[in-house]
Amino acid sequence: MIKAALIGCGRISPLHIVSIKRIKEAELAAVCDIKEERAENTAKEHNCKYYTDYKEMLLKERPDVVHICTPHHLHHEMTVFAAELGIHVITEKPMSISYEEAKSMVKSCKSNNVTLSVMFQNRFNRAVRFLRKEMLNGNLGKPLAARVIVTWNRSDEYYSHSGWKGTWDKEGGGVVIDQAIHSLDLVRYITGKKPLKVEANILNRRHNSIEVEDMAEGVIECEDNFTVSFYTMNYFTCDLPIDITFHCEKGIASILGDEGIILYEDGRRTSIPLLEEDKIDYGNNIKKYWGYYHFIEIKNIYENIQNNSSVEVSGEDALITQELINAIYQSGKTKEKVTLTLGK
């Protein structure tokens, strides 16, 4: 039995808690939140202990794994503390707000022989998996270019009710690090191409109460002359479906929301829809996030921990996406093209 604990009982936590409780080989021992009422209510609802100090919880409970669902700037310190206690870590995206902190997280978990996993649950989307398979087995030929479009809505109220979102020092950015990060990660995952250089623009066009960007656009140069053009903003009037489109030698492949569509050069058309069996009920009044796959990724991680095998979304792998996000910000701020190090 895997003993689990969770830090941060906010809006994303139910997706983790419900996932833990759906796994027969796992038990939720304790939750933690600096807001005592929220921690206590969560504990009562899920029949576990609660704490307001995450260090006290980890020292007393000594769980096998901890889920970190806190503001971005806390991921680093919490991961390092847990790793030094020999506790496996599952953290929400992004890993951190900086590439250097993310590298420190990977190093700490590796030196303490614990697993570090990052929640990029959309990699487990049925359509994403199919497109990746078609891309890597050569059925689509060489990928030439990709286009990423994210047009969502995050109101001023969304930021003002948070206390940490919309800030450089706590959120680490805006629409790129919080919303578009999933789409940019999927391009890399589906094609297997590493990003090499980034040229980007970032602006705050429609939000009065935040420091960070609500619009970003640019070009990512990847290995094998593969290029990614992206446009993302969060001041639209609703959340339109994500649009990730690939131009390949043998066809056009797209992720439109939860559906995958491939138009092969020989005229064939394949659609990979979201099935009812893919949907997970995370409870009433829970924000409907793009991607139902928290449970699938968490179950996969738990199985890897039990089998002492490598997780699919490891800290080392997620580190590349982290550097890409930070490179977009560096380019946007300096107005210069930025070359990624990829851990060098």
C-alpha positions, 0 to 999 in steps of 0.5 A, a space after each residue: 500500500 502506498 501512503 500518500 499526502 497532499 500539500 495545497 487544498 485549492 482548486 486543483 487538489 480534488 483531481 489529485 485526491 479523487 485519483 488517489 482514492 481510485 487507486 486500490 493500492 493507495 491511501 490518502 493519509 493527510 492533507 495540508 493547507 495554510 488555511 486551516 478551515 480549508 485543510 480541515 474541511 478537505 480532511 473531513 470530506 476524505 477521512 484523513 488527517 490535516 495539517 497547516 505546516 507541510 514540514 510537520 506533516 511530512 515529518 510526522 506522517 512519513 508518506 511514500 509520496 507527496 502531491 504538491 498542489 501549491 503556488 508555483 514558487 513553492 514547488 522547489 522548496 517543498 520538493 527538496 524538503 520531501 526528497 531529503 526525507 526520502 519521499 517521492 514527489 508528484 508536483 503540478 506544472 510548472 515544476 518551478 518558476 525558474 530553470 535553475 530551481 527546476 534543475 535543483 529539484 531534479 538533482 535533489 530527487 536523484 541524489 536521494 533516490 526518489 521519483 520526481 514526476 510533473 503533471 502533464 496529464 494531457 500527454 495521456 490523452 487518447 488523441 495525443 497518444 495516437 498522434 505521437 505513435 503515427 508521428 514516431 512510426 513514420 506514417 506521417 513522415 518527417 514533421 516540418 512545422 507546428 502551430 499552437 493556438 491558445 485563446 482562453 479567458 482569465 478575468 481580472 477576478 480570476 487573478 484578484 481572488 488568488 493572492 499569488 497569480 499574476 505575479 512574476 515572483 510567485 506565479 512566474 509568468 502568466 498565460 505562457 507558464 500557466 495555460 499554454 505550457 500544456 500545448 507547448 509540452 505536447 508539441 515536444 512530446 508528440 514529435 520527440 523534437 528538442 527545442 533549440 532557440 526561441 524568439 518571442 514577444 510578450 505583452 499585457 494587453 487587457 488585464 489591469 491588475 497583473 504584472 505578467 503577460 496575457 499574450 505571447 507569440 513567437 517561433 521555436 526552432 527545434 532540431 531537424 529544422 522543425 519549427 513551432 509558431 505559437 500564439 496564446 492569450 487569455 483575454 478572449 471571452 471564453 475558452 476555445 478548444 486548444 488548436 495544435 496542428 502539425 504539417 508533416 511530409 505525409 499529412 496534416 495532424 491536429 489536436 483540437 480540444 480533446 479530439 485528434 484529426 489526421 488528414 493523410 496525403 493519400 486522402 484518408 481521414 482519421 478522427 480520434 475522439 474523446 470517449 465516455 470511458 475516458 471521462 473521470 468524475 472528479 466531483 461536483 463544482 470542480 472546475 472542468 480542466 482541459 484533459 481528464 487524465 490526472 487519474 491516468 498519469 497518477 495511476 501510472 506514477 504509482 505503478 512505476 513507484 511500486 515497480 521501482 521503474 522510471 516514470 513517463 513524465 520524469 523531472 528530467 524530461 519536464 526540465 526541457 519544457 521548463 527551460 523552454 518556458 523560461 526562454 520564452 520569457 527571457 526572449 520576450 523581455 530582452 527582445 533577443 533570440 535565446 538559445 536553450 542549453 538542454 541541461 548542458 
